Amino acid sequence: MKIGELARKTGLPIATLRFYEMEGLLDSQRSSGNYRDFPEEAVAQAERIRLYRSLDLTLPEIRSMLRLAETPASSCGQVCELIGHHLEKVRRQRERLQHLEIELQRLLTICPGPTTPGDCQILAELAGSRS
């Protein structure tokens, strides 16, 4: 099937499908007219990739998951390990975001408001933190 048909069947933009192909996540052959020709299995593969992206997996993690999905009986432990590492990464990211939220809230508390003439207290605070 041509890339436009794959895009219609999956709901993914053509540019995204081209990117996945370039990254080796989707396979295609070239037709005699040099058009991409995707096998029917590309629909399911693209949907798996979309699911993995919805979990915020990185491209290397997606590659691993796709490879592991080819041998599910022997790879469950590896999948659990990959997902466990990803969960830890998400937890660290959440912690960083919580610290960021606290700092942004602190900066807002020093702001006298937009109607007060003079220098911006937030900018002054941030400039002072650089030195």
N, CA, C and O of each residue as an XYZ file, in Angstrom:
524
protein
N       0.845     -1.171      0.000
C       0.000      0.000      0.000
C       0.892      1.236      0.000
O       1.993      1.222      0.550
N       0.412      2.281     -0.612
C       1.150      3.532     -0.686
C       1.066      4.264      0.659
O       0.210      3.954      1.487
N       1.939      5.212      0.863
C       2.022      5.903      2.146
C       0.741      6.675      2.465
O       0.362      6.784      3.631
N       0.072      7.210      1.447
C      -1.183      7.923      1.685
C      -2.265      7.006      2.235
O      -3.032      7.394      3.116
N      -2.323      5.789      1.710
C      -3.303      4.813      2.203
C      -2.961      4.408      3.643
O      -3.850      4.272      4.483
N      -1.676      4.217      3.915
C      -1.259      3.890      5.278
C      -1.625      5.025      6.225
O      -2.072      4.782      7.345
N      -1.441      6.244      5.786
C      -1.804      7.400      6.604
C      -3.306      7.408      6.896
O      -3.721      7.668      8.026
N      -4.113      7.124      5.883
C      -5.569      7.086      6.088
C      -5.958      5.970      7.051
O      -6.810      6.167      7.917
N      -5.347      4.813      6.906
C      -5.709      3.660      7.745
C      -5.270      3.849      9.195
O      -5.918      3.340     10.109
N      -4.187      4.569      9.409
C      -3.658      4.722     10.774
C      -4.001      6.058     11.411
O      -3.944      6.202     12.632
N      -4.359      7.036     10.586
C      -4.618      8.371     11.115
C      -3.345      9.139     11.426
O      -3.394     10.204     12.042
N      -2.207      8.605     11.004
C      -0.932      9.280     11.237
C      -0.571     10.144     10.033
O      -0.856      9.769      8.896
N       0.052     11.297     10.271
C       0.480     12.135      9.146
C       1.547     11.431      8.306
O       2.327     10.627      8.817
N       1.565     11.742      7.032
C       2.547     11.152      6.126
C       3.968     11.449      6.600
O       4.843     10.585      6.539
N       4.192     12.672      7.073
C       5.538     13.039      7.549
C       5.973     12.141      8.702
O       7.141     11.765      8.794
N       5.043     11.801      9.571
C       5.356     10.913     10.702
C       5.709      9.524     10.205
O       6.657      8.908     10.691
N       4.950      9.029      9.240
C       5.232      7.708      8.678
C       6.591      7.695      7.984
O       7.340      6.726      8.103
N       6.909      8.759      7.265
C       8.234      8.847      6.636
C       9.334      8.831      7.686
O      10.360      8.171      7.517
N       9.110      9.568      8.779
C      10.091      9.600      9.868
C      10.277      8.207     10.461
O      11.408      7.769     10.671
N       9.173      7.509     10.732
C       9.266      6.156     11.284
C      10.015      5.229     10.330
O      10.804      4.386     10.757
N       9.761      5.393      9.046
C      10.473      4.567      8.070
C      11.968      4.902      8.089
O      12.810      4.004      8.095
N      12.292      6.197      8.099
C      13.688      6.633      8.109
C      14.421      6.112      9.356
O      15.608      5.790      9.305
N      13.688      6.037     10.473
C      14.270      5.560     11.726
C      14.308      4.033     11.807
O      14.796      3.478     12.791
N      13.800      3.357     10.787
C      13.827      1.900     10.769
C      12.714      1.242     11.563
O      12.780      0.045     11.844
N      11.688      2.010     11.932
C      10.576      1.453     12.696
C       9.511      0.841     11.793
O       8.770     -0.048     12.213
N       9.436      1.316     10.562
C       8.507      0.782      9.563
C       9.299      0.362      8.339
O      10.232      1.050      7.926
N       8.924     -0.762      7.767
C       9.587     -1.248      6.557
C       8.725     -0.954      5.338
O       7.496     -0.989      5.400
N       9.391     -0.667      4.239
C       8.701     -0.515      2.962
C       9.646     -0.946      1.852
O      10.862     -1.024      2.026
N       9.054     -1.214      0.734
C       9.816     -1.490     -0.484
C       9.564     -0.325     -1.424
O       8.604      0.426     -1.251
N      10.417     -0.179     -2.404
C      10.200      0.855     -3.418
C       9.601      0.213     -4.658
O      10.067     -0.823     -5.133
N       8.562      0.851     -5.167
C       7.935      0.354     -6.390
C       8.793      0.751     -7.588
O       9.785      1.466     -7.444
N       8.408      0.286     -8.752
C       9.159      0.625     -9.965
C       9.130      2.128    -10.213
O      10.049      2.663    -10.833
N       8.101      2.819     -9.744
C       8.021      4.275     -9.864
C       8.677      4.991     -8.698
O       8.528      6.204     -8.551
N       9.407      4.248     -7.861
C      10.122      4.754     -6.688
C       9.180      5.251     -5.584
O       9.564      6.088     -4.768
N       7.947      4.731     -5.563
C       7.025      5.041     -4.486
C       7.240      4.047     -3.348
O       7.611      2.894     -3.572
N       7.000      4.516     -2.122
C       7.045      3.608     -0.981
C       5.860      2.646     -1.078
O       4.734      3.051     -1.365
N       6.136      1.380     -0.837
C       5.086      0.367     -0.848
C       5.171     -0.362      0.485
O       6.112     -1.116      0.732
N       4.183     -0.132      1.336
C       4.175     -0.720      2.667
C       3.360     -2.005      2.674
O       2.324     -2.078      2.013
N       3.808     -3.020      3.408
C       3.009     -4.245      3.534
C       1.795     -3.983      4.433
O       1.767     -3.002      5.176
N       0.815     -4.847      4.360
C      -0.395     -4.696      5.179
C      -0.063     -4.673      6.675
O      -0.753     -4.024      7.461
N       1.009     -5.394      7.061
C       1.401     -5.439      8.480
C       1.839     -4.078      9.004
O       1.911     -3.877     10.216
N       2.132     -3.142      8.106
C       2.583     -1.813      8.527
C       1.502     -1.080      9.308
O       1.814     -0.225     10.137
N       0.241     -1.399      9.058
C      -0.855     -0.758      9.791
C      -0.739     -1.112     11.273
O      -0.750     -0.224     12.126
N      -0.627     -2.392     11.578
C      -0.499     -2.827     12.974
C       0.793     -2.303     13.588
O       0.807     -1.906     14.753
N       1.871     -2.297     12.822
C       3.158     -1.806     13.320
C       3.055     -0.322     13.667
O       3.538      0.101     14.717
N       2.436      0.465     12.803
C       2.272      1.902     13.059
C       1.403      2.129     14.294
O       1.648      3.052     15.070
N       0.402      1.297     14.471
C      -0.457      1.430     15.655
C       0.298      1.067     16.927
O       0.080      1.682     17.971
N       1.185      0.073     16.853
C       2.028     -0.265     18.012
C       2.952      0.909     18.337
O       3.123      1.277     19.499
N       3.534      1.482     17.306
C       4.434      2.620     17.514
C       3.666      3.766     18.165
O       4.170      4.402     19.091
N       2.460      4.032     17.691
C       1.651      5.099     18.290
C       1.377      4.803     19.768
O       1.456      5.702     20.605
N       1.060      3.567     20.084
C       0.823      3.182     21.475
C       2.076      3.404     22.315
O       1.997      3.957     23.412
N       3.225      2.980     21.811
C       4.477      3.154     22.549
C       4.814      4.628     22.720
O       5.337      5.029     23.759
N       4.518      5.435     21.707
C       4.743      6.884     21.820
C       3.819      7.480     22.872
O       4.205      8.408     23.583
N       2.585      6.949     22.979
C       1.648      7.465     23.980
C       2.156      7.198     25.398
O       1.751      7.869     26.347
N       3.045      6.213     25.532
C       3.686      5.933     26.825
C       4.940      6.784     27.007
O       5.643      6.663     28.011
N       5.213      7.648     26.026
C       6.366      8.543     26.017
C       7.685      7.781     25.954
O       8.704      8.242     26.467
N       7.655      6.617     25.323
C       8.886      5.861     25.133
C       9.760      6.576     24.097
O       9.248      7.184     23.157
N      11.065      6.496     24.278
C      12.003      7.090     23.335
C      12.108      6.204     22.093
O      11.641      5.065     22.097
N      12.717      6.726     21.042
C      12.899      5.911     19.838
C      13.700      4.641     20.119
O      13.306      3.574     19.649
N      14.807      4.705     20.865
C      15.507      3.446     21.175
C      14.634      2.470     21.972
O      14.690      1.260     21.749
N      13.831      2.997     22.896
C      12.940      2.115     23.656
C      11.876      1.507     22.741
O      11.523      0.337     22.889
N      11.371      2.290     21.807
C      10.382      1.771     20.855
C      11.009      0.685     19.994
O      10.394     -0.352     19.749
N      12.229      0.923     19.539
C      12.920     -0.118     18.750
C      13.019     -1.406     19.560
O      12.753     -2.493     19.045
N      13.397     -1.282     20.814
C      13.511     -2.469     21.677
C      12.165     -3.160     21.833
O      12.073     -4.383     21.723
N      11.123     -2.382     22.086
C       9.793     -2.971     22.271
C       9.330     -3.687     21.007
O       8.758     -4.774     21.084
N       9.573     -3.089     19.854
C       9.173     -3.735     18.599
C       9.938     -5.034     18.393
O       9.373     -6.040     17.964
N      11.226     -5.000     18.705
C      12.050     -6.210     18.565
C      11.574     -7.276     19.553
O      11.465     -8.450     19.200
N      11.291     -6.866     20.784
C      10.844     -7.824     21.797
C       9.453     -8.381     21.475
O       9.147     -9.523     21.818
N       8.620     -7.584     20.823
C       7.271     -8.042     20.474
C       7.313     -9.179     19.465
O       6.351     -9.937     19.344
N       8.417     -9.302     18.741
C       8.540    -10.390     17.757
C       8.726    -11.740     18.422
O       8.436    -12.772     17.817
N       9.208    -11.748     19.666
C       9.405    -12.996     20.414
C       8.838    -12.841     21.821
O       9.591    -12.871     22.794
N       7.515    -12.674     21.942
C       6.928    -12.351     23.245
C       7.150    -13.402     24.326
O       7.277    -13.049     25.499
N       7.200    -14.651     23.975
C       7.342    -15.692     25.000
C       8.693    -15.606     25.700
O       8.791    -15.880     26.896
N       9.721    -15.232     24.972
C      11.055    -15.215     25.569
C      11.483    -13.836     26.030
O      12.606    -13.673     26.506
N      10.610    -12.828     25.900
C      11.068    -11.477     26.170
C      10.329    -10.751     27.282
O      10.591     -9.571     27.518
N       9.421    -11.416     27.966
C       8.601    -10.742     28.970
C       9.455    -10.073     30.045
O       9.163     -8.948     30.451
N      10.481    -10.735     30.499
C      11.349    -10.149     31.517
C      12.026     -8.885     31.026
O      12.164     -7.913     31.768
N      12.450     -8.905     29.762
C      13.102     -7.727     29.191
C      12.109     -6.575     29.031
O      12.456     -5.415     29.253
N      10.881     -6.899     28.648
C       9.853     -5.870     28.525
C       9.586     -5.251     29.894
O       9.510     -4.029     30.021
N       9.445     -6.091     30.915
C       9.207     -5.590     32.271
C      10.364     -4.688     32.727
O      10.143     -3.649     33.348
N      11.577     -5.092     32.416
C      12.741     -4.290     32.785
C      12.730     -2.940     32.070
O      12.982     -1.904     32.687
N      12.441     -2.954     30.784
C      12.395     -1.710     30.015
C      11.313     -0.786     30.566
O      11.557      0.404     30.764
N      10.134     -1.319     30.813
C       9.036     -0.503     31.335
C       9.366     -0.009     32.743
O       9.035      1.122     33.098
N      10.014     -0.847     33.539
C      10.416     -0.431     34.880
C      11.403      0.720     34.843
O      11.273      1.667     35.619
N      12.396      0.656     33.948
C      13.352      1.757     33.798
C      12.642      3.025     33.337
O      12.940      4.124     33.802
N      11.710      2.854     32.424
C      10.970      4.012     31.923
C      10.136      4.636     33.042
O      10.060      5.860     33.145
N       9.513      3.811     33.875
C       8.738      4.311     35.006
C       9.618      5.119     35.945
O       9.211      6.182     36.415
N      10.809      4.631     36.221
C      11.734      5.376     37.091
C      12.095      6.724     36.475
O      12.181      7.732     37.175
N      12.302      6.734     35.171
C      12.608      7.983     34.474
C      11.432      8.956     34.595
O      11.637     10.149     34.823
N      10.218      8.459     34.444
C       9.020      9.293     34.563
C       8.907      9.840     35.987
O       8.542     11.000     36.180
N       9.216      9.017     36.968
C       9.151      9.484     38.364
C      10.171     10.584     38.620
O       9.866     11.565     39.299
N      11.385     10.431     38.081
C      12.399     11.488     38.240
C      11.952     12.770     37.545
O      12.131     13.869     38.068
N      11.371     12.611     36.368
C      10.881     13.771     35.626
C       9.756     14.461     36.407
O       9.718     15.689     36.482
N       8.853     13.684     36.980
C       7.766     14.262     37.774
C       8.329     15.038     38.951
O       7.841     16.123     39.269
N       9.346     14.495     39.600
C       9.974     15.188     40.735
C      10.592     16.508     40.282
O      10.441     17.529     40.954
N      11.293     16.491     39.135
C      11.875     17.737     38.608
C      10.781     18.751     38.293
O      10.936     19.941     38.567
N       9.680     18.283     37.718
C       8.577     19.184     37.403
C       7.931     19.752     38.670
O       7.505     20.907     38.681
N       7.856     18.956     39.726
C       7.307     19.460     40.983
C       8.212     20.548     41.566
O       7.718     21.549     42.086
N       9.533     20.360     41.483
C      10.467     21.389     41.943
C      10.337     22.646     41.088
O      10.379     23.763     41.603
N      10.183     22.457     39.792
C       9.993     23.586     38.893
C       8.717     24.344     39.233
O       8.714     25.575     39.251
N       7.644     23.628     39.498
C       6.381     24.262     39.864
C       6.539     25.110     41.126
O       6.037     26.232     41.192
N       7.231     24.577     42.116
C       7.455     25.313     43.362
C       8.257     26.587     43.101
O       7.933     27.648     43.634
N       9.291     26.482     42.289
C      10.126     27.654     41.987
C       9.340     28.705     41.210
O       9.455     29.896     41.498
N       8.545     28.282     40.230
C       7.738     29.233     39.477
C       6.701     29.913     40.376
O       6.449     31.111     40.248
N       6.114     29.150     41.269
C       5.147     29.719     42.212
C       5.842     30.730     43.127
O       5.281     31.785     43.423
N       7.051     30.415     43.574
C       7.817     31.338     44.420
C       8.083     32.638     43.680
O       7.947     33.723     44.246
N       8.466     32.524     42.403
C       8.726     33.729     41.618
C       7.461     34.581     41.489
O       7.524     35.808     41.558
N       6.331     33.932     41.304
C       5.082     34.691     41.194
C       4.738     35.402     42.489
O       4.109     36.460     42.455
N       5.129     34.859     43.619
C       4.807     35.507     44.901
C       5.599     36.794     45.103
O       5.166     37.658     45.865
N       6.744     36.948     44.445
C       7.517     38.185     44.608
C       7.088     39.253     43.608
O       7.574     40.383     43.664
N       6.195     38.912     42.708
C       5.731     39.857     41.688
C       4.682     40.777     42.302
O       3.653     40.309     42.788
N       4.940     42.100     42.283
C       3.949     43.027     42.832
C       2.763     43.238     41.905
O       1.786     43.880     42.293
N       2.828     42.726     40.723
C       1.722     42.847     39.771
C       2.085     43.739     38.604
O       3.030     44.523     38.684
N       1.343     43.623     37.530
C       1.683     44.362     36.311
C       1.414     45.862     36.400
O       1.909     46.617     35.563
N       0.643     46.314     37.389
C       0.315     47.735     37.456
C       1.363     48.539     38.211
O       1.345     49.768     38.159
N       2.266     47.880     38.904
C       3.293     48.573     39.676
C       4.393     49.055     38.744
O       4.986     48.255     38.020
N       4.676     50.370     38.752
C       5.759     50.861     37.900
C       7.115     50.421     38.437
O       7.255     50.101     39.617
N       8.089     50.409     37.571
C       9.439     50.055     38.000
C       9.907     48.770     37.400
O       9.276     48.189     36.516
N      11.035     48.341     37.907
C      11.652     47.120     37.389
C      10.864     45.893     37.807
O      10.221     45.869     38.856
N      10.928     44.905     36.985
C      10.256     43.629     37.252
C      11.016     42.882     38.345
O      12.209     42.612     38.207
N      10.333     42.558     39.409
C      10.957     41.853     40.531
C      11.405     40.438     40.149
O      12.416     39.941     40.643
N      10.649     39.812     39.278
C      11.023     38.459     38.851
C      12.322     38.504     38.064
O      13.226     37.704     38.305
N      12.422     39.454     37.108
C      13.652     39.581     36.336
C      14.836     39.920     37.227
O      15.936     39.404     37.029
N      14.609     40.802     38.225
C      15.690     41.156     39.152
C      16.124     39.933     39.956
O      17.316     39.708     40.164
N      15.157     39.153     40.401
C      15.456     37.929     41.162
C      16.253     36.945     40.312
O      17.229     36.354     40.777
N      15.827     36.776     39.063
C      16.517     35.836     38.185
C      17.909     36.342     37.830
O      18.839     35.541     37.737
N      18.079     37.624     37.632
C      19.398     38.180     37.341
C      20.327     38.019     38.534
O      21.524     37.777     38.376
N      19.763     38.155     39.726
C      20.566     37.993     40.945
C      20.977     36.553     41.165
O      22.014     36.292     41.776
N      20.188     35.621     40.681
C      20.515     34.205     40.882
C      21.627     33.744     39.954
O      22.224     32.692     40.188
N      21.921     34.514     38.899
C      22.998     34.145     37.974
C      24.365     34.477     38.535
O      25.349     33.817     38.201
N      24.441     35.486     39.379
C      25.759     35.888     39.862
C      26.280     35.030     40.970
O      27.382     35.263     41.466
